[in-house]
Amino acid sequence: MLHSTETKYSPAAAPNSDYTAVKPATSATEQATIGRTLVIKGDVSGAESLYVDGRVEGTITFPEHRVTIGRSGSVAANIVAKEIVIMGKVQGNVECADRLDIRSEGQLSGDVITQRISVEDGAILKGGVEVRNPEKKDQKTQSQQTQIQPNLAKAAEAPKAMAATAGSA
């Protein structure tokens, strides 16, 4: 018989190494899904992104993550999230820390508070929109305070001026 001079691989002959597998960064892509046939009534909250393709009634609170309402999704709830994408139907108020994106097939009936908003052609938005900028909010408060102080000084001087003009007549 012919024997090969090559050594065959065997698990016992495998070199011993201290290799540790690197864990993938799943936190950026972790996402909970509410499927098409699911109906949830109550409060939904979590520490990962949420994709809704079913029906949710109540409140949805994901202040540090994204909430996506899929094409088959139907939500009758107030939503608080960092970022919201609407491709289905939402009835309720929406508050975003960063951005609201209503896609062409999306529908939103409710008031919006956000820093940035995008509404594609064909999307339906019924309600009030308030766009906030936290940096300008602080500047606005400071400028209002500086305007109030001179106005108070003028208001205090007005009776003195009236009295001076009344006495000279």
Chimera marker file (.cmm) of the C-alpha trace (Angstrom):
<marker_set name="trace">
<marker id="1" x="0.000" y="0.000" z="0.000" r="1" g="1" b="0" radius="0.5"/>
<marker id="2" x="1.048" y="3.495" z="-0.655" r="1" g="1" b="0" radius="0.5"/>
<marker id="3" x="1.257" y="5.843" z="2.274" r="1" g="1" b="0" radius="0.5"/>
<marker id="4" x="1.215" y="9.585" z="1.989" r="1" g="1" b="0" radius="0.5"/>
<marker id="5" x="3.922" y="11.549" z="3.732" r="1" g="1" b="0" radius="0.5"/>
<marker id="6" x="1.441" y="14.340" z="4.533" r="1" g="1" b="0" radius="0.5"/>
<marker id="7" x="0.007" y="14.357" z="8.001" r="1" g="1" b="0" radius="0.5"/>
<marker id="8" x="-3.745" y="14.264" z="8.120" r="1" g="1" b="0" radius="0.5"/>
<marker id="9" x="-5.675" y="16.775" z="10.219" r="1" g="1" b="0" radius="0.5"/>
<marker id="10" x="-6.978" y="15.462" z="13.463" r="1" g="1" b="0" radius="0.5"/>
<marker id="11" x="-8.557" y="17.480" z="16.269" r="1" g="1" b="0" radius="0.5"/>
<marker id="12" x="-5.980" y="16.199" z="18.720" r="1" g="1" b="0" radius="0.5"/>
<marker id="13" x="-3.189" y="17.510" z="16.495" r="1" g="1" b="0" radius="0.5"/>
<marker id="14" x="-4.732" y="20.997" z="16.185" r="1" g="1" b="0" radius="0.5"/>
<marker id="15" x="-2.507" y="23.715" z="17.557" r="1" g="1" b="0" radius="0.5"/>
<marker id="16" x="-3.611" y="25.108" z="20.887" r="1" g="1" b="0" radius="0.5"/>
<marker id="17" x="-4.197" y="28.844" z="20.717" r="1" g="1" b="0" radius="0.5"/>
<marker id="18" x="-5.682" y="31.425" z="22.993" r="1" g="1" b="0" radius="0.5"/>
<marker id="19" x="-7.868" y="32.870" z="20.243" r="1" g="1" b="0" radius="0.5"/>
<marker id="20" x="-11.066" y="34.451" z="21.484" r="1" g="1" b="0" radius="0.5"/>
<marker id="21" x="-13.809" y="35.016" z="18.971" r="1" g="1" b="0" radius="0.5"/>
<marker id="22" x="-14.777" y="38.641" z="18.602" r="1" g="1" b="0" radius="0.5"/>
<marker id="23" x="-18.408" y="39.317" z="19.426" r="1" g="1" b="0" radius="0.5"/>
<marker id="24" x="-20.168" y="41.296" z="16.734" r="1" g="1" b="0" radius="0.5"/>
<marker id="25" x="-21.542" y="44.660" z="17.754" r="1" g="1" b="0" radius="0.5"/>
<marker id="26" x="-25.173" y="43.611" z="17.815" r="1" g="1" b="0" radius="0.5"/>
<marker id="27" x="-26.446" y="46.576" z="19.800" r="1" g="1" b="0" radius="0.5"/>
<marker id="28" x="-26.558" y="48.736" z="16.676" r="1" g="1" b="0" radius="0.5"/>
<marker id="29" x="-28.603" y="46.149" z="14.798" r="1" g="1" b="0" radius="0.5"/>
<marker id="30" x="-30.650" y="44.608" z="17.624" r="1" g="1" b="0" radius="0.5"/>
<marker id="31" x="-34.303" y="45.073" z="16.931" r="1" g="1" b="0" radius="0.5"/>
<marker id="32" x="-37.483" y="43.703" z="18.433" r="1" g="1" b="0" radius="0.5"/>
<marker id="33" x="-40.271" y="42.923" z="15.994" r="1" g="1" b="0" radius="0.5"/>
<marker id="34" x="-44.014" y="42.913" z="16.473" r="1" g="1" b="0" radius="0.5"/>
<marker id="35" x="-45.207" y="40.664" z="13.655" r="1" g="1" b="0" radius="0.5"/>
<marker id="36" x="-48.203" y="41.134" z="11.364" r="1" g="1" b="0" radius="0.5"/>
<marker id="37" x="-50.526" y="38.864" z="13.332" r="1" g="1" b="0" radius="0.5"/>
<marker id="38" x="-49.709" y="40.304" z="16.777" r="1" g="1" b="0" radius="0.5"/>
<marker id="39" x="-51.988" y="42.726" z="18.615" r="1" g="1" b="0" radius="0.5"/>
<marker id="40" x="-50.600" y="44.444" z="21.728" r="1" g="1" b="0" radius="0.5"/>
<marker id="41" x="-52.756" y="46.546" z="24.038" r="1" g="1" b="0" radius="0.5"/>
<marker id="42" x="-50.882" y="48.466" z="26.720" r="1" g="1" b="0" radius="0.5"/>
<marker id="43" x="-47.477" y="50.052" z="27.237" r="1" g="1" b="0" radius="0.5"/>
<marker id="44" x="-44.542" y="48.945" z="25.102" r="1" g="1" b="0" radius="0.5"/>
<marker id="45" x="-41.049" y="50.068" z="26.135" r="1" g="1" b="0" radius="0.5"/>
<marker id="46" x="-37.510" y="48.802" z="25.773" r="1" g="1" b="0" radius="0.5"/>
<marker id="47" x="-33.812" y="49.390" z="25.331" r="1" g="1" b="0" radius="0.5"/>
<marker id="48" x="-33.494" y="48.341" z="21.686" r="1" g="1" b="0" radius="0.5"/>
<marker id="49" x="-35.043" y="49.390" z="18.402" r="1" g="1" b="0" radius="0.5"/>
<marker id="50" x="-38.597" y="48.300" z="17.609" r="1" g="1" b="0" radius="0.5"/>
<marker id="51" x="-40.199" y="47.298" z="14.308" r="1" g="1" b="0" radius="0.5"/>
<marker id="52" x="-44.010" y="47.196" z="14.332" r="1" g="1" b="0" radius="0.5"/>
<marker id="53" x="-45.742" y="45.292" z="11.548" r="1" g="1" b="0" radius="0.5"/>
<marker id="54" x="-48.742" y="44.342" z="13.686" r="1" g="1" b="0" radius="0.5"/>
<marker id="55" x="-51.137" y="46.407" z="15.781" r="1" g="1" b="0" radius="0.5"/>
<marker id="56" x="-50.299" y="48.345" z="18.978" r="1" g="1" b="0" radius="0.5"/>
<marker id="57" x="-52.791" y="50.224" z="21.164" r="1" g="1" b="0" radius="0.5"/>
<marker id="58" x="-51.563" y="52.215" z="24.180" r="1" g="1" b="0" radius="0.5"/>
<marker id="59" x="-48.133" y="53.842" z="24.417" r="1" g="1" b="0" radius="0.5"/>
<marker id="60" x="-44.758" y="53.126" z="22.829" r="1" g="1" b="0" radius="0.5"/>
<marker id="61" x="-41.702" y="54.461" z="24.686" r="1" g="1" b="0" radius="0.5"/>
<marker id="62" x="-38.171" y="53.932" z="23.340" r="1" g="1" b="0" radius="0.5"/>
<marker id="63" x="-36.436" y="57.240" z="24.215" r="1" g="1" b="0" radius="0.5"/>
<marker id="64" x="-32.934" y="56.137" z="23.163" r="1" g="1" b="0" radius="0.5"/>
<marker id="65" x="-33.817" y="54.050" z="20.087" r="1" g="1" b="0" radius="0.5"/>
<marker id="66" x="-35.651" y="53.901" z="16.775" r="1" g="1" b="0" radius="0.5"/>
<marker id="67" x="-39.277" y="52.882" z="16.326" r="1" g="1" b="0" radius="0.5"/>
<marker id="68" x="-40.288" y="51.815" z="12.812" r="1" g="1" b="0" radius="0.5"/>
<marker id="69" x="-43.911" y="51.310" z="11.819" r="1" g="1" b="0" radius="0.5"/>
<marker id="70" x="-43.876" y="48.899" z="8.875" r="1" g="1" b="0" radius="0.5"/>
<marker id="71" x="-46.203" y="48.954" z="5.875" r="1" g="1" b="0" radius="0.5"/>
<marker id="72" x="-48.582" y="46.507" z="7.579" r="1" g="1" b="0" radius="0.5"/>
<marker id="73" x="-48.256" y="48.248" z="10.940" r="1" g="1" b="0" radius="0.5"/>
<marker id="74" x="-51.176" y="49.994" z="12.606" r="1" g="1" b="0" radius="0.5"/>
<marker id="75" x="-50.599" y="51.987" z="15.785" r="1" g="1" b="0" radius="0.5"/>
<marker id="76" x="-53.174" y="53.741" z="17.964" r="1" g="1" b="0" radius="0.5"/>
<marker id="77" x="-50.721" y="55.046" z="20.534" r="1" g="1" b="0" radius="0.5"/>
<marker id="78" x="-48.568" y="57.964" z="21.587" r="1" g="1" b="0" radius="0.5"/>
<marker id="79" x="-44.950" y="57.303" z="20.596" r="1" g="1" b="0" radius="0.5"/>
<marker id="80" x="-41.814" y="58.635" z="22.314" r="1" g="1" b="0" radius="0.5"/>
<marker id="81" x="-38.526" y="57.652" z="20.652" r="1" g="1" b="0" radius="0.5"/>
<marker id="82" x="-35.186" y="58.990" z="19.494" r="1" g="1" b="0" radius="0.5"/>
<marker id="83" x="-36.075" y="58.330" z="15.863" r="1" g="1" b="0" radius="0.5"/>
<marker id="84" x="-39.387" y="57.301" z="14.277" r="1" g="1" b="0" radius="0.5"/>
<marker id="85" x="-39.994" y="55.973" z="10.765" r="1" g="1" b="0" radius="0.5"/>
<marker id="86" x="-43.617" y="55.644" z="9.632" r="1" g="1" b="0" radius="0.5"/>
<marker id="87" x="-44.536" y="53.481" z="6.652" r="1" g="1" b="0" radius="0.5"/>
<marker id="88" x="-47.907" y="52.308" z="8.017" r="1" g="1" b="0" radius="0.5"/>
<marker id="89" x="-50.697" y="54.013" z="9.963" r="1" g="1" b="0" radius="0.5"/>
<marker id="90" x="-50.235" y="55.899" z="13.232" r="1" g="1" b="0" radius="0.5"/>
<marker id="91" x="-52.981" y="57.591" z="15.214" r="1" g="1" b="0" radius="0.5"/>
<marker id="92" x="-51.561" y="59.434" z="18.225" r="1" g="1" b="0" radius="0.5"/>
<marker id="93" x="-49.038" y="62.047" z="19.234" r="1" g="1" b="0" radius="0.5"/>
<marker id="94" x="-45.381" y="61.569" z="18.344" r="1" g="1" b="0" radius="0.5"/>
<marker id="95" x="-42.337" y="62.948" z="20.175" r="1" g="1" b="0" radius="0.5"/>
<marker id="96" x="-38.854" y="62.403" z="18.720" r="1" g="1" b="0" radius="0.5"/>
<marker id="97" x="-35.567" y="63.386" z="20.308" r="1" g="1" b="0" radius="0.5"/>
<marker id="98" x="-33.922" y="63.355" z="16.875" r="1" g="1" b="0" radius="0.5"/>
<marker id="99" x="-35.926" y="62.714" z="13.712" r="1" g="1" b="0" radius="0.5"/>
<marker id="100" x="-39.350" y="61.793" z="12.308" r="1" g="1" b="0" radius="0.5"/>
<marker id="101" x="-39.484" y="60.247" z="8.847" r="1" g="1" b="0" radius="0.5"/>
<marker id="102" x="-42.890" y="59.708" z="7.216" r="1" g="1" b="0" radius="0.5"/>
<marker id="103" x="-42.476" y="57.637" z="4.073" r="1" g="1" b="0" radius="0.5"/>
<marker id="104" x="-44.680" y="57.926" z="0.984" r="1" g="1" b="0" radius="0.5"/>
<marker id="105" x="-47.077" y="55.173" z="2.115" r="1" g="1" b="0" radius="0.5"/>
<marker id="106" x="-47.177" y="56.395" z="5.749" r="1" g="1" b="0" radius="0.5"/>
<marker id="107" x="-50.059" y="58.083" z="7.553" r="1" g="1" b="0" radius="0.5"/>
<marker id="108" x="-49.896" y="60.059" z="10.801" r="1" g="1" b="0" radius="0.5"/>
<marker id="109" x="-52.858" y="61.618" z="12.588" r="1" g="1" b="0" radius="0.5"/>
<marker id="110" x="-51.608" y="63.476" z="15.645" r="1" g="1" b="0" radius="0.5"/>
<marker id="111" x="-49.321" y="66.193" z="16.892" r="1" g="1" b="0" radius="0.5"/>
<marker id="112" x="-45.560" y="66.048" z="16.354" r="1" g="1" b="0" radius="0.5"/>
<marker id="113" x="-42.665" y="67.362" z="18.458" r="1" g="1" b="0" radius="0.5"/>
<marker id="114" x="-39.248" y="66.742" z="16.908" r="1" g="1" b="0" radius="0.5"/>
<marker id="115" x="-35.907" y="68.295" z="15.997" r="1" g="1" b="0" radius="0.5"/>
<marker id="116" x="-35.984" y="67.159" z="12.365" r="1" g="1" b="0" radius="0.5"/>
<marker id="117" x="-38.841" y="66.007" z="10.145" r="1" g="1" b="0" radius="0.5"/>
<marker id="118" x="-39.045" y="64.446" z="6.695" r="1" g="1" b="0" radius="0.5"/>
<marker id="119" x="-42.351" y="63.910" z="4.883" r="1" g="1" b="0" radius="0.5"/>
<marker id="120" x="-42.163" y="62.192" z="1.502" r="1" g="1" b="0" radius="0.5"/>
<marker id="121" x="-44.543" y="62.873" z="-1.386" r="1" g="1" b="0" radius="0.5"/>
<marker id="122" x="-47.719" y="60.857" z="-0.920" r="1" g="1" b="0" radius="0.5"/>
<marker id="123" x="-47.448" y="60.697" z="2.879" r="1" g="1" b="0" radius="0.5"/>
<marker id="124" x="-50.382" y="61.904" z="4.963" r="1" g="1" b="0" radius="0.5"/>
<marker id="125" x="-49.855" y="64.120" z="8.031" r="1" g="1" b="0" radius="0.5"/>
<marker id="126" x="-52.822" y="65.482" z="9.999" r="1" g="1" b="0" radius="0.5"/>
<marker id="127" x="-51.969" y="67.492" z="13.104" r="1" g="1" b="0" radius="0.5"/>
<marker id="128" x="-49.669" y="70.129" z="14.496" r="1" g="1" b="0" radius="0.5"/>
<marker id="129" x="-45.907" y="70.122" z="14.034" r="1" g="1" b="0" radius="0.5"/>
<marker id="130" x="-43.439" y="71.674" z="16.458" r="1" g="1" b="0" radius="0.5"/>
<marker id="131" x="-39.793" y="71.621" z="15.413" r="1" g="1" b="0" radius="0.5"/>
<marker id="132" x="-37.413" y="72.199" z="18.316" r="1" g="1" b="0" radius="0.5"/>
<marker id="133" x="-33.707" y="72.889" z="18.381" r="1" g="1" b="0" radius="0.5"/>
<marker id="134" x="-32.221" y="72.413" z="21.859" r="1" g="1" b="0" radius="0.5"/>
<marker id="135" x="-29.244" y="74.730" z="21.182" r="1" g="1" b="0" radius="0.5"/>
<marker id="136" x="-31.436" y="77.586" z="20.021" r="1" g="1" b="0" radius="0.5"/>
<marker id="137" x="-33.893" y="76.940" z="22.848" r="1" g="1" b="0" radius="0.5"/>
<marker id="138" x="-31.207" y="77.877" z="25.404" r="1" g="1" b="0" radius="0.5"/>
<marker id="139" x="-30.230" y="80.953" z="23.380" r="1" g="1" b="0" radius="0.5"/>
<marker id="140" x="-33.891" y="81.971" z="23.059" r="1" g="1" b="0" radius="0.5"/>
<marker id="141" x="-34.402" y="81.734" z="26.818" r="1" g="1" b="0" radius="0.5"/>
<marker id="142" x="-31.347" y="83.914" z="27.446" r="1" g="1" b="0" radius="0.5"/>
<marker id="143" x="-32.416" y="86.513" z="24.870" r="1" g="1" b="0" radius="0.5"/>
<marker id="144" x="-35.929" y="86.622" z="26.346" r="1" g="1" b="0" radius="0.5"/>
<marker id="145" x="-34.484" y="87.255" z="29.801" r="1" g="1" b="0" radius="0.5"/>
<marker id="146" x="-32.322" y="90.112" z="28.505" r="1" g="1" b="0" radius="0.5"/>
<marker id="147" x="-35.362" y="91.602" z="26.751" r="1" g="1" b="0" radius="0.5"/>
<marker id="148" x="-37.544" y="91.320" z="29.857" r="1" g="1" b="0" radius="0.5"/>
<marker id="149" x="-35.087" y="93.168" z="32.110" r="1" g="1" b="0" radius="0.5"/>
<marker id="150" x="-34.924" y="96.384" z="29.970" r="1" g="1" b="0" radius="0.5"/>
<marker id="151" x="-38.724" y="96.266" z="29.546" r="1" g="1" b="0" radius="0.5"/>
<marker id="152" x="-39.154" y="96.115" z="33.323" r="1" g="1" b="0" radius="0.5"/>
<marker id="153" x="-36.849" y="99.103" z="33.712" r="1" g="1" b="0" radius="0.5"/>
<marker id="154" x="-38.834" y="101.051" z="31.085" r="1" g="1" b="0" radius="0.5"/>
<marker id="155" x="-42.107" y="100.110" z="32.796" r="1" g="1" b="0" radius="0.5"/>
<marker id="156" x="-40.782" y="101.421" z="36.112" r="1" g="1" b="0" radius="0.5"/>
<marker id="157" x="-39.706" y="104.710" z="34.472" r="1" g="1" b="0" radius="0.5"/>
<marker id="158" x="-43.038" y="105.269" z="32.675" r="1" g="1" b="0" radius="0.5"/>
<marker id="159" x="-45.020" y="106.412" z="35.766" r="1" g="1" b="0" radius="0.5"/>
<marker id="160" x="-42.198" y="108.820" z="36.686" r="1" g="1" b="0" radius="0.5"/>
<marker id="161" x="-42.307" y="110.320" z="33.191" r="1" g="1" b="0" radius="0.5"/>
<marker id="162" x="-46.095" y="110.630" z="33.340" r="1" g="1" b="0" radius="0.5"/>
<marker id="163" x="-45.896" y="112.321" z="36.712" r="1" g="1" b="0" radius="0.5"/>
<marker id="164" x="-43.250" y="114.755" z="35.451" r="1" g="1" b="0" radius="0.5"/>
<marker id="165" x="-45.319" y="115.727" z="32.412" r="1" g="1" b="0" radius="0.5"/>
<marker id="166" x="-48.541" y="115.954" z="34.439" r="1" g="1" b="0" radius="0.5"/>
<marker id="167" x="-46.930" y="118.308" z="36.951" r="1" g="1" b="0" radius="0.5"/>
<marker id="168" x="-45.698" y="120.694" z="34.254" r="1" g="1" b="0" radius="0.5"/>
<marker id="169" x="-49.107" y="121.155" z="32.633" r="1" g="1" b="0" radius="0.5"/>
<link id1="1" id2="2" r="1" g="1" b="0" radius="0.2"/>
<link id1="2" id2="3" r="1" g="1" b="0" radius="0.2"/>
<link id1="3" id2="4" r="1" g="1" b="0" radius="0.2"/>
<link id1="4" id2="5" r="1" g="1" b="0" radius="0.2"/>
<link id1="5" id2="6" r="1" g="1" b="0" radius="0.2"/>
<link id1="6" id2="7" r="1" g="1" b="0" radius="0.2"/>
<link id1="7" id2="8" r="1" g="1" b="0" radius="0.2"/>
<link id1="8" id2="9" r="1" g="1" b="0" radius="0.2"/>
<link id1="9" id2="10" r="1" g="1" b="0" radius="0.2"/>
<link id1="10" id2="11" r="1" g="1" b="0" radius="0.2"/>
<link id1="11" id2="12" r="1" g="1" b="0" radius="0.2"/>
<link id1="12" id2="13" r="1" g="1" b="0" radius="0.2"/>
<link id1="13" id2="14" r="1" g="1" b="0" radius="0.2"/>
<link id1="14" id2="15" r="1" g="1" b="0" radius="0.2"/>
<link id1="15" id2="16" r="1" g="1" b="0" radius="0.2"/>
<link id1="16" id2="17" r="1" g="1" b="0" radius="0.2"/>
<link id1="17" id2="18" r="1" g="1" b="0" radius="0.2"/>
<link id1="18" id2="19" r="1" g="1" b="0" radius="0.2"/>
<link id1="19" id2="20" r="1" g="1" b="0" radius="0.2"/>
<link id1="20" id2="21" r="1" g="1" b="0" radius="0.2"/>
<link id1="21" id2="22" r="1" g="1" b="0" radius="0.2"/>
<link id1="22" id2="23" r="1" g="1" b="0" radius="0.2"/>
<link id1="23" id2="24" r="1" g="1" b="0" radius="0.2"/>
<link id1="24" id2="25" r="1" g="1" b="0" radius="0.2"/>
<link id1="25" id2="26" r="1" g="1" b="0" radius="0.2"/>
<link id1="26" id2="27" r="1" g="1" b="0" radius="0.2"/>
<link id1="27" id2="28" r="1" g="1" b="0" radius="0.2"/>
<link id1="28" id2="29" r="1" g="1" b="0" radius="0.2"/>
<link id1="29" id2="30" r="1" g="1" b="0" radius="0.2"/>
<link id1="30" id2="31" r="1" g="1" b="0" radius="0.2"/>
<link id1="31" id2="32" r="1" g="1" b="0" radius="0.2"/>
<link id1="32" id2="33" r="1" g="1" b="0" radius="0.2"/>
<link id1="33" id2="34" r="1" g="1" b="0" radius="0.2"/>
<link id1="34" id2="35" r="1" g="1" b="0" radius="0.2"/>
<link id1="35" id2="36" r="1" g="1" b="0" radius="0.2"/>
<link id1="36" id2="37" r="1" g="1" b="0" radius="0.2"/>
<link id1="37" id2="38" r="1" g="1" b="0" radius="0.2"/>
<link id1="38" id2="39" r="1" g="1" b="0" radius="0.2"/>
<link id1="39" id2="40" r="1" g="1" b="0" radius="0.2"/>
<link id1="40" id2="41" r="1" g="1" b="0" radius="0.2"/>
<link id1="41" id2="42" r="1" g="1" b="0" radius="0.2"/>
<link id1="42" id2="43" r="1" g="1" b="0" radius="0.2"/>
<link id1="43" id2="44" r="1" g="1" b="0" radius="0.2"/>
<link id1="44" id2="45" r="1" g="1" b="0" radius="0.2"/>
<link id1="45" id2="46" r="1" g="1" b="0" radius="0.2"/>
<link id1="46" id2="47" r="1" g="1" b="0" radius="0.2"/>
<link id1="47" id2="48" r="1" g="1" b="0" radius="0.2"/>
<link id1="48" id2="49" r="1" g="1" b="0" radius="0.2"/>
<link id1="49" id2="50" r="1" g="1" b="0" radius="0.2"/>
<link id1="50" id2="51" r="1" g="1" b="0" radius="0.2"/>
<link id1="51" id2="52" r="1" g="1" b="0" radius="0.2"/>
<link id1="52" id2="53" r="1" g="1" b="0" radius="0.2"/>
<link id1="53" id2="54" r="1" g="1" b="0" radius="0.2"/>
<link id1="54" id2="55" r="1" g="1" b="0" radius="0.2"/>
<link id1="55" id2="56" r="1" g="1" b="0" radius="0.2"/>
<link id1="56" id2="57" r="1" g="1" b="0" radius="0.2"/>
<link id1="57" id2="58" r="1" g="1" b="0" radius="0.2"/>
<link id1="58" id2="59" r="1" g="1" b="0" radius="0.2"/>
<link id1="59" id2="60" r="1" g="1" b="0" radius="0.2"/>
<link id1="60" id2="61" r="1" g="1" b="0" radius="0.2"/>
<link id1="61" id2="62" r="1" g="1" b="0" radius="0.2"/>
<link id1="62" id2="63" r="1" g="1" b="0" radius="0.2"/>
<link id1="63" id2="64" r="1" g="1" b="0" radius="0.2"/>
<link id1="64" id2="65" r="1" g="1" b="0" radius="0.2"/>
<link id1="65" id2="66" r="1" g="1" b="0" radius="0.2"/>
<link id1="66" id2="67" r="1" g="1" b="0" radius="0.2"/>
<link id1="67" id2="68" r="1" g="1" b="0" radius="0.2"/>
<link id1="68" id2="69" r="1" g="1" b="0" radius="0.2"/>
<link id1="69" id2="70" r="1" g="1" b="0" radius="0.2"/>
<link id1="70" id2="71" r="1" g="1" b="0" radius="0.2"/>
<link id1="71" id2="72" r="1" g="1" b="0" radius="0.2"/>
<link id1="72" id2="73" r="1" g="1" b="0" radius="0.2"/>
<link id1="73" id2="74" r="1" g="1" b="0" radius="0.2"/>
<link id1="74" id2="75" r="1" g="1" b="0" radius="0.2"/>
<link id1="75" id2="76" r="1" g="1" b="0" radius="0.2"/>
<link id1="76" id2="77" r="1" g="1" b="0" radius="0.2"/>
<link id1="77" id2="78" r="1" g="1" b="0" radius="0.2"/>
<link id1="78" id2="79" r="1" g="1" b="0" radius="0.2"/>
<link id1="79" id2="80" r="1" g="1" b="0" radius="0.2"/>
<link id1="80" id2="81" r="1" g="1" b="0" radius="0.2"/>
<link id1="81" id2="82" r="1" g="1" b="0" radius="0.2"/>
<link id1="82" id2="83" r="1" g="1" b="0" radius="0.2"/>
<link id1="83" id2="84" r="1" g="1" b="0" radius="0.2"/>
<link id1="84" id2="85" r="1" g="1" b="0" radius="0.2"/>
<link id1="85" id2="86" r="1" g="1" b="0" radius="0.2"/>
<link id1="86" id2="87" r="1" g="1" b="0" radius="0.2"/>
<link id1="87" id2="88" r="1" g="1" b="0" radius="0.2"/>
<link id1="88" id2="89" r="1" g="1" b="0" radius="0.2"/>
<link id1="89" id2="90" r="1" g="1" b="0" radius="0.2"/>
<link id1="90" id2="91" r="1" g="1" b="0" radius="0.2"/>
<link id1="91" id2="92" r="1" g="1" b="0" radius="0.2"/>
<link id1="92" id2="93" r="1" g="1" b="0" radius="0.2"/>
<link id1="93" id2="94" r="1" g="1" b="0" radius="0.2"/>
<link id1="94" id2="95" r="1" g="1" b="0" radius="0.2"/>
<link id1="95" id2="96" r="1" g="1" b="0" radius="0.2"/>
<link id1="96" id2="97" r="1" g="1" b="0" radius="0.2"/>
<link id1="97" id2="98" r="1" g="1" b="0" radius="0.2"/>
<link id1="98" id2="99" r="1" g="1" b="0" radius="0.2"/>
<link id1="99" id2="100" r="1" g="1" b="0" radius="0.2"/>
<link id1="100" id2="101" r="1" g="1" b="0" radius="0.2"/>
<link id1="101" id2="102" r="1" g="1" b="0" radius="0.2"/>
<link id1="102" id2="103" r="1" g="1" b="0" radius="0.2"/>
<link id1="103" id2="104" r="1" g="1" b="0" radius="0.2"/>
<link id1="104" id2="105" r="1" g="1" b="0" radius="0.2"/>
<link id1="105" id2="106" r="1" g="1" b="0" radius="0.2"/>
<link id1="106" id2="107" r="1" g="1" b="0" radius="0.2"/>
<link id1="107" id2="108" r="1" g="1" b="0" radius="0.2"/>
<link id1="108" id2="109" r="1" g="1" b="0" radius="0.2"/>
<link id1="109" id2="110" r="1" g="1" b="0" radius="0.2"/>
<link id1="110" id2="111" r="1" g="1" b="0" radius="0.2"/>
<link id1="111" id2="112" r="1" g="1" b="0" radius="0.2"/>
<link id1="112" id2="113" r="1" g="1" b="0" radius="0.2"/>
<link id1="113" id2="114" r="1" g="1" b="0" radius="0.2"/>
<link id1="114" id2="115" r="1" g="1" b="0" radius="0.2"/>
<link id1="115" id2="116" r="1" g="1" b="0" radius="0.2"/>
<link id1="116" id2="117" r="1" g="1" b="0" radius="0.2"/>
<link id1="117" id2="118" r="1" g="1" b="0" radius="0.2"/>
<link id1="118" id2="119" r="1" g="1" b="0" radius="0.2"/>
<link id1="119" id2="120" r="1" g="1" b="0" radius="0.2"/>
<link id1="120" id2="121" r="1" g="1" b="0" radius="0.2"/>
<link id1="121" id2="122" r="1" g="1" b="0" radius="0.2"/>
<link id1="122" id2="123" r="1" g="1" b="0" radius="0.2"/>
<link id1="123" id2="124" r="1" g="1" b="0" radius="0.2"/>
<link id1="124" id2="125" r="1" g="1" b="0" radius="0.2"/>
<link id1="125" id2="126" r="1" g="1" b="0" radius="0.2"/>
<link id1="126" id2="127" r="1" g="1" b="0" radius="0.2"/>
<link id1="127" id2="128" r="1" g="1" b="0" radius="0.2"/>
<link id1="128" id2="129" r="1" g="1" b="0" radius="0.2"/>
<link id1="129" id2="130" r="1" g="1" b="0" radius="0.2"/>
<link id1="130" id2="131" r="1" g="1" b="0" radius="0.2"/>
<link id1="131" id2="132" r="1" g="1" b="0" radius="0.2"/>
<link id1="132" id2="133" r="1" g="1" b="0" radius="0.2"/>
<link id1="133" id2="134" r="1" g="1" b="0" radius="0.2"/>
<link id1="134" id2="135" r="1" g="1" b="0" radius="0.2"/>
<link id1="135" id2="136" r="1" g="1" b="0" radius="0.2"/>
<link id1="136" id2="137" r="1" g="1" b="0" radius="0.2"/>
<link id1="137" id2="138" r="1" g="1" b="0" radius="0.2"/>
<link id1="138" id2="139" r="1" g="1" b="0" radius="0.2"/>
<link id1="139" id2="140" r="1" g="1" b="0" radius="0.2"/>
<link id1="140" id2="141" r="1" g="1" b="0" radius="0.2"/>
<link id1="141" id2="142" r="1" g="1" b="0" radius="0.2"/>
<link id1="142" id2="143" r="1" g="1" b="0" radius="0.2"/>
<link id1="143" id2="144" r="1" g="1" b="0" radius="0.2"/>
<link id1="144" id2="145" r="1" g="1" b="0" radius="0.2"/>
<link id1="145" id2="146" r="1" g="1" b="0" radius="0.2"/>
<link id1="146" id2="147" r="1" g="1" b="0" radius="0.2"/>
<link id1="147" id2="148" r="1" g="1" b="0" radius="0.2"/>
<link id1="148" id2="149" r="1" g="1" b="0" radius="0.2"/>
<link id1="149" id2="150" r="1" g="1" b="0" radius="0.2"/>
<link id1="150" id2="151" r="1" g="1" b="0" radius="0.2"/>
<link id1="151" id2="152" r="1" g="1" b="0" radius="0.2"/>
<link id1="152" id2="153" r="1" g="1" b="0" radius="0.2"/>
<link id1="153" id2="154" r="1" g="1" b="0" radius="0.2"/>
<link id1="154" id2="155" r="1" g="1" b="0" radius="0.2"/>
<link id1="155" id2="156" r="1" g="1" b="0" radius="0.2"/>
<link id1="156" id2="157" r="1" g="1" b="0" radius="0.2"/>
<link id1="157" id2="158" r="1" g="1" b="0" radius="0.2"/>
<link id1="158" id2="159" r="1" g="1" b="0" radius="0.2"/>
<link id1="159" id2="160" r="1" g="1" b="0" radius="0.2"/>
<link id1="160" id2="161" r="1" g="1" b="0" radius="0.2"/>
<link id1="161" id2="162" r="1" g="1" b="0" radius="0.2"/>
<link id1="162" id2="163" r="1" g="1" b="0" radius="0.2"/>
<link id1="163" id2="164" r="1" g="1" b="0" radius="0.2"/>
<link id1="164" id2="165" r="1" g="1" b="0" radius="0.2"/>
<link id1="165" id2="166" r="1" g="1" b="0" radius="0.2"/>
<link id1="166" id2="167" r="1" g="1" b="0" radius="0.2"/>
<link id1="167" id2="168" r="1" g="1" b="0" radius="0.2"/>
<link id1="168" id2="169" r="1" g="1" b="0" radius="0.2"/>
</marker_set>
